[in-house]
Amino acid sequence: MLAQRMMWIAWPAFLVAGVLEMLVFAMVDPHDIHWLGQPIEMSRQGIYTLSFFVFWAITGASSALTTLLSISPSEVS
């Protein structure tokens, strides 16, 4: 059951992260991004990769929270 719940969380988060990646970088050039006033010293591919994992983590946290809130009190114990 745990593996099934993990896939309920990871797979939709993966798909949404991919869509977010396409939407964001269709409008933003990775070399125009600054962090704390300084340009990011990474290749475009590195920025794409890092941002994908950040998007995946954020959407995964959202899916995990939804899954947690859908659990009945008897399943928590």
C-alpha positions as CSV (number, residue, x, y, z in Angstrom):
1,M,0.0,0.0,0.0
2,L,2.9,2.4,0.8
3,A,4.4,1.9,-2.7
4,Q,1.0,2.6,-4.3
5,R,0.6,5.8,-2.3
6,M,4.2,6.9,-3.2
7,M,3.3,6.5,-6.9
8,W,0.1,8.5,-6.3
9,I,2.4,11.3,-5.2
10,A,5.4,10.9,-7.4
11,W,3.9,10.3,-10.8
12,P,1.4,13.3,-11.0
13,A,4.2,15.5,-9.5
14,F,6.6,14.3,-12.2
15,L,4.1,15.1,-14.9
16,V,3.2,18.6,-13.5
17,A,6.9,19.4,-13.1
18,G,7.5,18.6,-16.7
19,V,4.7,20.9,-17.8
20,L,5.9,23.7,-15.5
21,E,9.4,23.3,-16.9
22,M,8.0,23.8,-20.4
23,L,5.8,26.8,-19.5
24,V,8.5,28.6,-17.5
25,F,11.3,28.2,-19.9
26,A,9.2,29.0,-22.9
27,M,9.1,32.5,-21.5
28,V,12.3,32.8,-19.5
29,D,15.9,32.4,-20.7
30,P,17.9,30.5,-18.1
31,H,20.8,33.0,-18.4
32,D,18.5,35.9,-17.5
33,I,17.8,34.4,-14.0
34,H,19.6,36.0,-11.0
35,W,19.9,34.7,-7.5
36,L,20.5,37.3,-4.7
37,G,21.4,39.8,-7.3
38,Q,24.0,37.7,-9.0
39,P,23.7,35.8,-12.3
40,I,23.6,32.0,-11.9
41,E,26.9,30.5,-13.0
42,M,25.5,27.3,-14.5
43,S,24.9,26.0,-18.0
44,R,21.4,26.1,-19.5
45,Q,21.1,22.4,-19.1
46,G,22.1,22.6,-15.5
47,I,19.5,25.3,-14.8
48,Y,16.9,23.2,-16.6
49,T,17.8,20.1,-14.5
50,L,17.9,21.9,-11.2
51,S,14.6,23.7,-11.8
52,F,12.9,20.5,-12.9
53,F,13.8,18.9,-9.5
54,V,12.7,22.0,-7.6
55,F,9.4,21.9,-9.5
56,W,9.1,18.2,-8.8
57,A,9.8,18.6,-5.1
58,I,7.2,21.4,-4.8
59,T,4.5,19.6,-6.7
60,G,5.4,16.4,-4.8
61,A,4.9,18.2,-1.5
62,S,1.5,19.3,-2.7
63,S,0.5,15.8,-3.8
64,A,1.8,14.4,-0.5
65,L,-0.3,16.9,1.5
66,T,-3.4,16.0,-0.5
67,T,-2.7,12.3,0.1
68,L,-2.1,12.9,3.8
69,L,-5.4,14.8,4.1
70,S,-7.3,12.1,2.4
71,I,-6.3,9.4,4.9
72,S,-9.0,8.4,7.4
73,P,-8.1,8.7,11.1
74,S,-8.2,4.9,11.4
75,E,-5.4,4.6,8.8
76,V,-3.1,7.0,10.7
77,S,-2.6,4.7,13.7
